């Protein structure tokens, strides 16, 4: 049973509209020049922003499923599923790369005494 609220949009349609609006409003990261760790961490943050939007919609789908299922639904399966998928995987990899870029940059930097003008 699809529950209609707010005119002709169902709760699921409203959640879908909120997802599309939220994703369209996101600022897409852009790396200009040689990337550094901060650039890559910005990509990781963007992944989380996307996951948060999709996860809110997935939770709405889970509620719709529960409202229409002839048996119980494990709503935990609809709680932040995309974040759970990227946490420790794609996010870990992004942070690993960011740390590597930072370490490589530190290795190439002149010694502190040279930078400070000491002899």
FENZIUR-V309311 format. One record per pair of residues at least 24 apart in sequence whose C-alpha atoms are under 7 Angstrom apart, sorted by the first residue. I is the first residue (numbers start at 0). J is the second residue. If there is no record, write none. Layout:
i,j
I,J
I,J
//
This chain:
i,j
0,67
11,59
11,60
11,63
14,56
14,59
15,56
18,52
18,53
18,56
21,52
22,49
22,52
35,97
35,100
35,101
36,97
36,98
36,100
36,101
37,97
39,93
39,97
40,93
40,94
40,97
43,90
43,93
47,82
50,81
50,82
54,78
54,79
54,80
54,81
//
